[in-house]
Amino acid sequence: MTDVTAGLDRGEELVATSSAVTGAGVQSVDRALAILEVLARTGESGVTEIAGELGVHKSTAFRLVATLEAHRLVEQTSDRGRYRLGMGILRLAGATTARLDLVQEARPLSRQLAGDTGETVNIAVLAESSALYLDQVAGSSTLQPHNWVGQHIPLHATSNGKVLLSGLDDDRLDAALGALATYTPHTITERAQFREELVRVRDQGYAVAVDELEVGLTAVAAPIRNAHGDVVASMSVSGPSFRLSSERLPEVVRLVREAAVEVSHRLGWGHR
């Protein structure tokens, strides 16, 4: 066998092994989700019953249940050996419900803001080291806006990201910030300079990003706060820099801040 043939055989073996491992992983995820569905339907079940529902060996079912239990997605009942859905499910559901509430409360204000400015309005939340867009409303000036919903964007190069970072303490800020990548010549990449930028954002109550993520794109964002006054989301207006000019920005800033404050009130922040 030549070295080339041996190399090809080895490559095929690695691909096959990788595919097998990937397939096994997907199968485990599928089975774990099936267990959650079984417990949602039955209320509680033993490992033997779960194995029967899944058509797997009891030891396989036990390993899957043990993993779910470690993540608090299932828990044992007072009757040892029987399981039910755990508190972790409520935590995940609560996070989803909170985001749905946010979008529901913000949507009328987002539509009004998009109508007043003619530009695209986005609602974003912090997702580890990026900003996650939850909702978007296009204004009349936008022909075919890029749909950002469900997408993650950099924190340091966007107005939404700056607002979300401005609500963090130093430890959480260091964990979320990561490397300050360069996207345009206007992107802030020096940590000391960026921290000064965040101080300005906190003091003035809004953030601006001009040509920092893309040349020709300007965005203004303001914080949305929960009942405790914590920054839980950001509301922004974005559009071409030639439309969001320095002369027009003060009015857009005012409109964004007013809309974000109103959403915050609807979420329980402050007293009217």
C-alpha positions in Angstrom: 0.0 0.0 0.0 1.4 3.4 -1.0 1.7 6.3 1.5 -0.9 8.2 -0.5 -3.4 5.3 -0.3 -2.7 4.8 3.4 -3.3 8.5 3.9 -6.6 8.3 2.1 -7.7 5.3 4.0 -6.8 7.0 7.3 -8.7 10.1 6.2 -11.8 8.0 5.4 -11.5 6.3 8.8 -11.3 9.7 10.6 -14.4 11.0 8.7 -16.3 7.8 9.5 -15.3 8.0 13.1 -16.3 11.7 13.3 -19.6 11.0 11.7 -20.3 8.1 14.1 -19.5 10.3 17.1 -21.7 13.1 15.8 -24.5 10.7 15.0 -24.3 9.2 18.5 -24.4 12.7 20.0 -27.5 13.7 18.1 -29.2 10.4 19.0 -28.5 11.1 22.7 -29.9 14.6 22.5 -33.0 13.2 20.7 -33.5 10.6 23.4 -33.0 13.1 26.2 -35.7 15.3 24.7 -37.9 12.3 24.3 -37.5 11.7 28.1 -38.7 15.2 28.8 -41.7 14.7 26.6 -42.5 11.4 28.4 -42.4 13.1 31.8 -44.4 16.0 30.6 -47.1 13.6 29.4 -47.0 11.1 32.4 -46.2 13.4 35.3 -43.7 10.9 36.6 -42.1 7.7 35.5 -39.5 5.2 36.5 -36.4 4.3 34.6 -37.9 1.0 33.4 -41.0 2.8 32.0 -38.8 5.4 30.3 -36.6 2.8 28.7 -39.8 1.1 27.4 -41.1 4.3 26.0 -37.8 5.0 24.2 -37.1 1.4 23.2 -33.7 1.4 24.8 -31.9 -0.6 27.4 -32.6 0.4 31.0 -28.9 1.3 31.6 -29.0 3.7 28.6 -32.2 5.3 30.0 -30.6 5.6 33.4 -27.5 7.4 32.0 -29.7 9.9 30.1 -31.9 10.6 33.2 -28.8 11.0 35.4 -27.5 13.7 33.0 -30.8 15.5 32.9 -30.9 15.3 36.7 -27.4 16.8 37.0 -28.7 19.8 35.0 -31.9 20.0 37.2 -34.1 19.3 34.2 -35.5 16.3 36.0 -35.7 15.3 39.6 -36.5 12.3 41.7 -39.8 12.1 43.5 -40.2 11.0 47.1 -40.6 7.5 45.6 -36.9 6.8 44.8 -36.3 5.6 41.2 -39.2 7.7 39.8 -38.6 11.0 38.1 -40.6 14.1 37.1 -39.7 17.4 35.4 -37.3 19.5 37.5 -37.0 23.1 38.5 -34.5 23.7 35.6 -37.4 23.5 33.2 -39.1 26.3 35.0 -35.9 28.4 34.9 -35.7 27.9 31.1 -39.4 28.6 30.6 -39.1 31.7 32.8 -36.3 33.1 30.7 -38.4 32.5 27.5 -41.5 34.0 29.1 -39.5 37.1 30.2 -38.3 37.6 26.6 -41.7 37.1 25.2 -43.1 39.7 27.7 -40.4 42.1 26.7 -41.1 41.8 23.0 -44.9 42.1 23.6 -44.5 45.2 25.7 -42.0 46.8 23.4 -43.7 46.1 20.1 -46.2 49.0 20.1 -43.4 51.4 21.0 -41.1 49.9 18.4 -43.8 50.5 15.7 -44.3 54.0 16.9 -40.6 54.7 17.0 -40.1 53.2 13.5 -43.0 55.4 12.2 -41.6 58.6 13.8 -38.1 58.1 12.5 -38.7 56.1 9.3 -35.8 53.9 10.3 -35.3 50.3 11.6 -36.0 49.6 15.3 -34.4 46.7 17.1 -34.7 45.2 20.6 -31.6 43.3 21.8 -30.6 41.5 25.0 -27.2 40.3 26.3 -26.3 36.8 25.4 -22.9 36.0 27.0 -20.4 37.8 24.8 -22.7 39.1 22.1 -26.0 40.9 21.7 -29.0 38.8 20.6 -31.7 40.6 18.6 -35.2 39.6 19.7 -37.4 41.9 17.6 -37.3 44.2 14.6 -39.6 46.7 13.1 -38.8 48.4 9.8 -39.5 52.1 9.2 -40.9 53.7 6.0 -37.5 54.7 4.8 -36.1 51.2 4.8 -36.7 49.3 1.5 -35.5 45.8 2.4 -33.9 45.7 5.8 -31.7 42.9 6.9 -33.6 40.7 9.3 -31.5 40.7 12.5 -34.0 38.7 14.7 -32.3 35.7 16.2 -28.8 36.9 15.2 -25.9 37.7 17.4 -23.9 40.9 16.9 -20.7 42.3 18.5 -21.1 44.2 21.7 -18.3 46.8 21.5 -19.0 48.0 17.9 -22.8 48.6 18.2 -25.0 51.0 20.1 -27.1 48.1 21.5 -24.0 46.4 22.7 -22.7 49.5 24.4 -25.9 50.0 26.3 -26.1 46.3 27.4 -22.5 46.4 28.6 -23.1 49.7 30.4 -25.3 47.8 32.9 -22.6 45.4 34.0 -20.2 45.5 36.9 -16.5 45.2 36.3 -16.3 41.4 36.7 -19.2 40.7 34.4 -17.9 43.3 31.9 -14.5 41.6 31.7 -16.2 38.2 31.1 -18.5 39.5 28.4 -16.2 41.9 26.6 -13.5 39.5 25.2 -11.3 40.7 22.4 -12.2 44.0 20.7 -12.2 43.1 17.1 -11.7 45.7 14.4 -14.6 46.0 11.9 -14.0 49.5 10.5 -11.4 52.2 11.1 -13.9 53.7 13.5 -14.3 50.7 15.8 -13.1 51.2 19.3 -10.5 48.5 20.0 -8.5 50.0 23.0 -10.0 48.7 26.3 -9.2 51.9 28.2 -10.9 54.0 25.5 -13.9 51.7 25.4 -14.3 51.9 29.2 -14.4 55.6 28.9 -17.1 55.2 26.2 -19.2 53.1 28.6 -18.9 55.8 31.3 -20.3 58.3 28.8 -23.2 55.9 27.9 -24.1 55.5 31.6 -23.9 59.2 32.2 -25.9 60.3 29.2 -28.4 57.4 29.1 -27.9 56.4 25.5 -25.2 55.1 23.1 -24.3 56.0 19.5 -22.3 54.0 17.0 -21.3 55.8 13.8 -19.6 53.6 11.2 -18.3 51.3 13.9 -19.7 48.0 12.7 -20.2 48.9 9.1 -19.1 52.0 7.3 -22.2 53.9 6.4 -24.3 52.6 9.3 -25.3 54.7 12.3 -27.3 53.5 15.3 -28.6 55.0 18.5 -29.7 52.9 21.5 -31.2 53.4 25.0 -31.5 51.0 27.9 -34.7 49.1 28.8 -34.8 48.4 32.5 -36.7 46.0 34.7 -38.6 46.7 37.9 -35.3 46.8 39.8 -33.8 49.3 37.5 -31.4 46.8 35.9 -30.6 47.1 32.2 -32.3 44.0 30.7 -32.4 45.0 27.1 -31.6 47.7 24.6 -33.8 49.5 22.0 -32.2 51.0 19.0 -32.8 53.0 15.8 -30.4 52.3 12.9 -30.1 53.5 9.4 -27.7 54.9 6.8 -25.3 57.4 8.2 -26.3 60.0 5.5 -29.9 59.9 6.9 -28.9 59.7 10.6 -26.7 62.8 10.3 -25.2 64.7 13.1 -27.9 67.4 12.7 -30.6 64.8 13.0 -29.1 62.6 15.8 -30.3 64.7 18.8 -34.0 64.3 17.8 -33.5 60.6 17.2 -31.8 60.2 20.5 -34.7 61.9 22.2 -37.3 59.6 20.5 -35.3 56.5 21.3 -34.8 57.4 25.0 -38.5 58.2 25.4 -39.6 55.0 23.8 -37.1 52.9 25.9 -38.3 54.6 29.1 -41.9 53.9 28.3 -41.1 50.2 27.7 -39.3 50.2 31.0 -42.3 51.6 32.8 -44.5 48.9 31.2 -42.1 46.3 32.6 -42.5 47.8 36.1 -39.6 50.1 36.4 -40.1 53.4 38.2 -43.3 55.0 39.4 -45.5 57.4 37.5 
